[in-house]
Amino acid sequence: MIFDYVVIGGGVIGTAIFNKLVRKGKTCVLLEREPDLATGATKANSGLIHAGFDAESGSLKAKFNVRGNELTENLAKELKVPFKRTGAVVVGNDLEKLKALLERGEKNGVRGLEIVEGDKLKSLVPNLKEDIKYALYAPSAGLISPYMFAIALAEEGVINGGVCKLSFEIDRVEQKDGVFEIFGNNEVLQARKVINSAGAGFNEVSKLFKTEEFPIKFRRGEYIVLDKSDFVKLTVFPLPTALGKGILATPTVDGNILLGPTAEDIEAFNTETTECGIDKIISYINSTFNNVPLNKNIRQFSGIRVSCGEDFVVTESKLNPNVILIAGINSPGLSSAPAIAEYVVEELLKEHSEDKPMIARKGYTCEPAGKIICKCEKVGEKEIENAINAPIPATTVDAVKRRVRAGMGRCQGGQCMLDICKLIAKNLNIELEEVKKESAKSNIMFKGGF
Ligand SMILES: Cc1cc2nc3c(=O)[nH]c(=O)nc-3n(C[C@H](O)[C@H](O)[C@H](O)COP(=O)(O)OP(=O)(O)OC[C@H]3O[C@@H](n4cnc5c(N)ncnc54)[C@H](O)[C@@H]3O)c2cc1C
């Protein structure tokens, strides 16, 4: 069979485009080189659906962020992915800078922006230090689980006829009579058009298709995750700087608190967390808030922003018009994903037909959920098995965690990881030692010990 489209990269951008193409009734295959979707930037970010006041007016970032914010709520509802429109504030004492942000937001089409102070600011951010007097309030900002969003977009695509191939390593590509032949994993896939949404792997994929490459830069952002609390009820940003939106405090859609990210330019893709990064977060957060519950710290992680200039690149290749190039999708890429997908599919690929009605995904929760495996997040055996046997199966410990939150709680899998490994091994009919944490090389257990 010759697919209409192949989408390369299973982050939130690739999965949103894959979903949209399936909605248009196109035959489409999504290729991801890792054993699960959403293992790149999409798994390690703030999970914010930004309002859209931050991006330079007239940029693709501004256009896609504001439209993406509008589209996300309904899409999340259809996909059964939790989304909360909790709002955001940018706090500071430089009233002129806050007003400039408000004006830029209004120019970008963001609704409901206002400058707040006094009692209103106190009620929005009760733990804010008293010497911080003003804030720009953006009620349209929201929270989503970025990895669940991407997984659900792909899963709905698969339920409705799309094909998703994980752990797919492309070896080489040929183009014959207008059809791409993609060789990898001992098979050949044929497709008429290609979307390169491989994030940090963009240039590698571009080389295979002989299309444009861009100078890609990496900027690491480290975070602290706190156990669930109501320390902040909405996202609290500082005033932005040249390095980005700054260190924020935000609830996640699941009720945890995220502190971060830092912004550090690095030479190569490297998701380590560092003492220096974590100290920076603690020192900034302590200077902005009272009552910071740092004793609830349960994890640190980092994510890598991938950029190739100030704005996103979303365009047809000049070297091969059958390839769409999507590069440098740093923040607000998550917020923009549905709008980027809409633009790519309708404007660049000219698929103008009505979206077809989609068969809804079921999700993994069920009643009764069976024996509780993850006590912190109260996740039952049957829910974990539903994730392992889903249309896009969760075959690793972290893939299970992203879908049902088993291992996301206070003990971070200390109590339940072995039981989860056993369920994966049993359901996939593999040896316990073959179960991986995340990537193909991340063994957890070894036959005969070390
Ligand atoms: C610290 C941080 C905070 C952020 N906060 C926010 C936020 O709050 N709100 C917001 O809107 N945005 C935020 N962003 C930006 C957002 O996370 C990204 O824009 C978005 O996740 C990019 O998605 P993507 O699909 O382009 O890339 P990725 O998620 O990186 O996906 C690319 C995929 O391609 C795969 N791949 C690579 N090479 C190949 C290959 N050869 N073959 C097959 N597959 C391949 C990778 O494995 C990966 O799964 C943040 C980013 C960071 C790093």
The ligand as a Gaussian input file, in Angstrom:
#p B3LYP/6-31G(d) Opt

LIG

0 1
 C       11.708000      23.201000      29.477000
 C       10.598000      23.352000      28.480000
 C        9.395000      23.956000      28.847000
 C        8.380000      24.127000      27.917000
 N        7.158000      24.578000      28.334000
 C        6.158000      24.701000      27.429000
 C        4.872000      25.082000      27.846000
 O        4.577000      25.194000      29.022000
 N        3.940000      25.314000      26.892000
 C        4.213000      25.176000      25.573000
 O        3.347000      25.473000      24.764000
 N        5.396000      24.705000      25.165000
 C        6.366000      24.438000      26.053000
 N        7.567000      23.957000      25.661000
 C        7.759000      23.624000      24.252000
 C        7.174000      22.255000      23.906000
 O        7.534000      21.290000      24.864000
 C        7.691000      21.833000      22.546000
 O        7.471000      22.899000      21.640000
 C        7.015000      20.610000      21.993000
 O        6.994000      19.566000      22.922000
 C        7.752000      20.185000      20.729000
 O        7.156000      19.017000      20.243000
 P        7.799000      18.265000      19.023000
 O        6.817000      17.234000      18.622000
 O        8.245000      19.250000      17.994000
 O        9.158000      17.656000      19.555000
 P        9.471000      16.305000      20.465000
 O        8.478000      16.207000      21.524000
 O       10.882000      16.426000      20.804000
 O        9.180000      15.170000      19.415000
 C       10.059000      14.818000      18.386000
 C       10.009000      13.307000      18.252000
 O       10.719000      12.905000      17.112000
 C       11.355000      11.669000      17.398000
 N       12.446000      11.472000      16.443000
 C       13.629000      12.110000      16.382000
 N       14.341000      11.633000      15.357000
 C       13.611000      10.667000      14.772000
 C       13.810000       9.793000      13.664000
 N       14.957000       9.787000      12.962000
 N       12.834000       8.906000      13.335000
 C       11.682000       8.863000      14.043000
 N       11.430000       9.674000      15.106000
 C       12.380000      10.565000      15.462000
 C       11.822000      11.858000      18.839000
 O       12.105000      10.624000      19.452000
 C       10.641000      12.592000      19.434000
 O        9.687000      11.705000      19.994000
 C        8.586000      23.724000      26.579000
 C        9.783000      23.106000      26.219000
 C       10.758000      22.882000      27.163000
 C       11.962000      22.108000      26.775000

